[in-house]
Amino acid sequence: MSALPQRAARAPRAAIHQLRSTLLSARDLLVTAGPVLLLALGAIVLAYWLLNPTPPKRMVLATGPAQGAYAEFGRRYQEALKKDGIEVQLQSSRGSLENLQLLREGKVDAAFVQGGAESAPGLSDEEEDEASDLLSLGSLFREPVWVFYRESAAVMAFQRSSLDSLSQLASWKLNIGHEGSGVTNLMRRLLQANGLDTRQMQLGRLEPTPAVMALIDGDIDALALVSAPESPLVRMLLITPGIRLLDFAQAEAYARRVPQVQPIILPRGVVDLAQDLPAQDMRLVAPMATLLVRDDTHPALQQLLVQAAKRIHGEPNWFQHKGEFPQKGVSDHPLAPEAQRFYESGAPLLQRYLPFWMANLVDRMWVVLVSIAALLIPLSRIVPPLYTFRIRSRIFRWYGSLRDIEERAGAADRSEADTRQLLDELADLDTRVERLPVPLSHAEELYALRSHIRLVQRRLGGG
């Protein structure tokens, strides 16, 4: 019966000894593999610093005037990127030309720009060099040129309510947009294509909202807007009684004379089927709206922007079919590599299944991580031999002391006092060896050393 308590008492001691041995083995392995682990960690930190895979949490997007299509789309991009943890600050502006300037000065990360605005005349050599640092994420949508006029002005001037040529506006008060907007430059080109001298015309420079109010109040005869149909101002004017939309009867000719535009059709009834607005197909001309970024805008932000563009601009509207936009398009700026990648293969595979931050990190680091692994695999092969050498050297270094005692024990003139001293040294050596921290996997070498100590003790007559 007394054997049971003894076994119960030995069990906790055995468990403690086993745990201590396991921790000791882990410590020795960690110390041995430490240099390799530090090398791997250093390589990863260096690669992370060089590649900078994590995008900033905040970006600035230049839009346009309030109540315009750019402002509306800016809010949609803001909501889209918020889902991926990116805060988008919207920077209102006077239009495309100001957006380009903001990009060149590095005050914004991305901006909506009307097609052809970047070709505006009068840029200095320095500004052209700065423009070369800009990249395109593709064409987003068509931006029709909307020329609205007062029906009463047409009746008074031509005894009819509808117009079909810009040349008919030669003597009218025509608002062509404010400085900094793309519409100003484009309208000058269109008017000059009609042989009109814009210096002799009554051209207003009001911003969109004041210009619309001036048109409704009768202070001006006509105004020009370049905007997507999502613009609240455009939709309001299309249904305002007494306001008519100019039909570009020569749309095909405009497209050949002014390469920034292409002919499009506003289908009959698309504005309001019940009221049949417009009452006939309307011919218009339209440049392409593009999304530009700086070449130092983080690649992950570029990828997120072009993905958001797919969701925001991919739906059908009055001038496009589903999935038609965004597209590579033609721009004065090169297509960003991230956009090229998206148009060729869609969103990165990992981003379809993992959170953005994780997928982006793996996507941008995997090549480096594979390279580091290829370097570390050969290095890791030396860890087991080093571990074994470390443990065995902890034991074998005591063989030097044992060998010294054994050589002195074989001396011919050894006295009784010398023998007692040697036995004391052996006892001290055995005590020290017994306390050596050795994993169980190398206990065999430890017991071999202790057996050799006992052997020398017996030869000296001490055991």
N, C-alpha and C positions, 0 to 999 in steps of 0.2 A: 504493500500500500504506500510505503514511503517513496517509491520510485516515481509515482505520479506527480507529487509536488515538485520534485527535482526536475522532471521533464518540463513542467509548466514554467518553472523559473528560467530554464535554459532557452526556451522559445523566444522570449522578448530580446534576450541578449543576442541570439543568432540573427534576429530580424534587424536589430540596430547595427550589428556588424556588417550585414549584407548591404544596408542602406549606406553606411559609411564608405564601404568599398566602391559602391556604384558612384557616389558623389566624387570620390577620389579619382576614379577612372575618367569621369566627365571633365574634371578640372584639368587633369593631365592632357587629355585629348584637346581641350580648348587652348591650353597654353602652347601645345605643339602646333596646332593648326592656326594659331593666332596670326603669324606673319602672312599666311596665305589669305586669311579672312580680311586682314587689314588692307592687303593689296587689292582684293576684290572690291571692298568698300570704297577705297580711294578711287579706283577706276570708275565705279558707278557714280560717285559724287562728281568727278571731273566730267564725265559724259553728260550728267544732268545739267551741270553748269554751262557746258558748251552748247548743248542742244536746246536748253530752256524749254522743255516740253509742256510745261503748265502755263496756260494763257493767263493774262491778267484778268481779274474779276470785274473790271470796269472798262468800258470803251466809249468813245464819243462818235456819234453819227450825225453828220450834217444833213439837214433835210431841206427846208425851203420856207416860203412864207406861210403864215397861218392860213388855214382853210384851203390850202393847196393839196394836190395829190401826194407830193413828197412828204408833207407833214402827216398825212393819214397813213401812208405806208411806214413812216418812221415809228409810229405808235405800234404798228403790227410787228415790226422787227423787235421792238422793245419787249413785247409780250413773248415773242417766240424765243428769244435768247434768255429771258428770265427763267425759263424752265430748265435751262442748263447752268444756272447759277451765274450768269453774266449780266451785270447791270449796264444797260445802254442809256447813256445820257444823250438826249436829243438836242442838237445845236441848230436852232432856227437861223435862217439866212435870207438874203434877198434873192437867191436863185443860184443857178448853175455856176456862173462865173465866180461868185463869191465862194461857193463850195470848193471850186478848184483852188482858189487862193488859200483857203483854210487848210486844204490838203498839203499844198506846197509848203506852207509855214509850219506844218506838223501840229496844228492845233486840233485836228480831228483825225480819227483812225480810218474812217470811211465816209463816203458821201455819195448822194444821188447826183448824177450829172446828165444833162440833156445831151443827146448825141449831136456832135458838131460844135458844142460849146467850147471844147478843148482846142478847136481849130480857129478860135476867134482871132482876128487880126490884131496886131499891135502888141503882141507879147515880146518882151525883151529876150535877148539871148539867155540871160540868167534864168528867166521864168521858163523858157523852153527846156533848159537843163533840169530845172526842178520838176517840170512835168514828166521828164523821162523816168523819174523815180516812182511814178504811179503805175499801178497795175489794174487791169479790169477783171471783174468777177463775172462779166457777161452782160448781155442785153436783157433787160427785165420786162419791158412792155413797150408798146407803141404809144407815143405822146402826140396825139393829133394837134394840129394848129386849128384852134377854134376862133373864128372871126365872127363876132356877134355885132349886129347893127340894129338901129332903131328902124322899125318898119315905116314909121311916119317920115323919116328922113329920106328913105328910098322913094316913097310915093311923091314927095315934094321935088326931088331931084330928077327922077326918071319916070314918073307917072306909073310906077309899078312897085309891087311890094317885095319882089325878090331880086337879088343880085347874084352874079356868078363870076365876077372878076375883081381882083384887087385893084385894077386900074380904075374902076368906077369910084374908088375911095380917094382919088387924088386930091380933091378939094375939101375933104371932110376932116373933122376933128377926130383923129384916130389915136387911140392910146396903144402904144406898142410895148409897154412894160417899163419897169424901173431899171436903173443901173444895177448891174450885178446879176440880172436874170438872163437866162439863155434866150428867151423869146425876143428880146431887143435885137440881138445880133442876127437871129434867124429871120425876123420880119424885115430887116433892112435888106437882106439878101433876096427875099421874095419880092419885095417892092422894086428893087433894082432890076430884077429879072423881067419886070414889066416895063422897064424903061423909065421908071419914075425917079425924079431927083428928090431924095428924102430930105435934102436941105430946104427944099421949097414947100414941103408939106407941113401941115399942122399936127405934129406928132406929140402926143402927151406921154408923160413918164410916170404915171401914177402906179402905185402898187395894186395888186389884184383886187382886194376888197374895196378900197376907195374908188377904183376905176369902175367896178360893177355898180356901185351906188351912183356914180356920175352918169353912167349910161342910162340907168333907170330914171334918174331925175332929169335927163335931157341935157346935161351939161356937155356931153360929148356925143358924137354920132356913132362911133364904133369903137370896139376894143378887140385886142388879140390876146389870146391865152394859149399857152402850150402846156397841156396837162392831160393826164390820164382821165378816163371817164369817171373814176372814183372821186374826183374833186367835187366837193359840195357846191362850189361856185358854178362849175360847168353844168351840173345837174339842175341847179336852180334856174340858170339862164335858159336852158333848153325848154323849160315849161312856163317861162314868164311871158304873159300876153304882151304883144307889141314888140317883142325882141325876136329877131330872125337870125338864123345861122347861114353864113355865106357858103354857097355851093362852089367848090373849086372845080369848075367844069374842065379846066386844063390841068388836072392833077397829074396825068402822065407826063405832060410837057414840063411841069415843075420838077418832077423827079429826075429828069434828064438835065435840067439846067442847074438845079441845086442838089448836089449829090447827098446832102445830109438828110433828105426826106424821101419818102416813098409813098405812092398813092394807096389809099385805103377807102373803104366804103362804110358809111354809117347806115345800116339797113333800115328800110322803112319800118316804122312801128316799134323799133327796138327800145326806144325811150319809154313809150307808153302804148301798149297794144290797144287798149280800150279806146284811147283818144286818137289813135293812129299818128303818133308823133315819133319821128317826123313823117310827113305825109308822102314822102318819096325818098328813094335812096339818095343820100347826100355824099358827094365826092369830097374827100379831104386829103390832105398831105400830112405826113407824120414822121418826125425823127424817132430814134430809139432812145429810151432812157437806159442808162448804164449805172452800174454800181462800181465805184472806184475805191481803191485802198492804196495806202502807201506801201512801198516794198518792204518796210520794216514793221508793218502791222503783223502781229503774231499769226503764224500759219493756222493755228487752231481756230482763231477768230475768223480768219478768211473761210475756213471750212464750214464753220457754223453759219456764217452769213450766206454762203451759197446754198446751204441746205435750207435755211429759212426762206431764201428766195424761191426755192422750188415749191415750198408749201404755200407761200403768199401769192406768187405770181403764176402758179401753175393752173389755176382755175380759169374756166372760160369767161370771157366778158364780151363787150360789144365788138371788139376788134381782134379777138384771138380765140383759138380752139383750146380745149383742155390739154394740158401738157406741152403746149407750144413754147412756153417760156418757163424759166429763163433759158437762154441759148448762148452759144459762144459769140455769135454776132461778129460785127466788124467794128473795130474801135481804133482810135489813134494811139492806144496804149496796149502793150502786150497782155495776153491773157495770163493771169496768175497761175502758177503751177498747181495750187490747190484746186482752183476752178477747173483746170484741164483734167485733173484727176477725177473730179466729181462728174464731169460731163462724160468721161469715158467709162467709169465703173460705178458711179453712184456713191452713196455714203460709205465710208469705211466699214468693213464687215463687222468689226467689234462693236461699233457704235449702234448697231442694230439690236444688240443683245445686252450690252453692258452700260452702266451709267457713263455719261460723257467723260468725266474726269478720268475714270479708270481706263476706258477704251482709248482715250487720247494718249494717256501716259504709256500704255503698252504699245500702241501703234507707232509712237515716235521714238520709243526706246528699244524695241525688240531687236533691231539689227545690232545695236551696240551691245545689248545684253548677250546676244548669241556670240558676238565676237569675244566678249570678256569671258564667257563660259568656255569657248574654244581655247583660250589662253590658260584658263585656270585648271582645266581637266588634267593636262600633263603635270602641272604643279601639284595638284592634289594627290598625285600618286606617290609623292615622297613623304606624305604625312604619316601613313602607317609605319614605314621603316623608322622615321624620326621618333614616333611615339614609342616603338619597341626599344630603340636605342636609349631614349630618355629613361624609361623604367629600368632597363637592365643596367644602365650605367649607375643608377642609384644604388644597385645591389653590388655590382662588380667592383666599385671603387673601394669597398671594404676588404676585398681580397688582398689589396696592397698591404693593409695593416696586418692581416692574418699571415701573409707571406713573411713579413718582417719578423713577427713573433716566432714563426716556425724556424726561420734561419738562426735566430738567437738561441732557440731551444736546442739546436744541433751543435752548439759550441762545445768543445772538449773541456774547457775549464769552467763550465757552468757550475755555480755553487747552489746550496740549498736556498739561500736568499734570492738568488736569481730565478730559481724555479718558482718560488712563491710570487715574485713580482710578475713573472710571465703569466702565471695562472690568474692573478688579479687583472692583468690587462685583457686576458681572454674573457674573463667574466664580464668586464666592462664592455668589451666588444660585443659579446653576445646580448647584453642588455640593450645596447644601442641598435643593433640589427633587429632585435625583436620589435622595436618601436618604429621601424621603417614603414612609411606609408606606401604600401605596394598593393595594386589591384589584385583581385583573386586570379585573374588570368595569368599573372606572373608570380604567383605564390610558390611555384615549383622552384624557381631560382632562389627565392628567399630561404626555403627549407633546405635547399642544397648547401647554401652558405652556412646555415646554422649547424648542419650535420658535419661540415668540414671543421667548424670551430670545435665541436665535440670530439672530433677525431684527434685534433692537436692536443686538446685537454687530456685525452686518454694516454697519449704518448708521453705527456709530462707527468702522468700519474695522478691527475687531478679528477678523474671521473671514471 
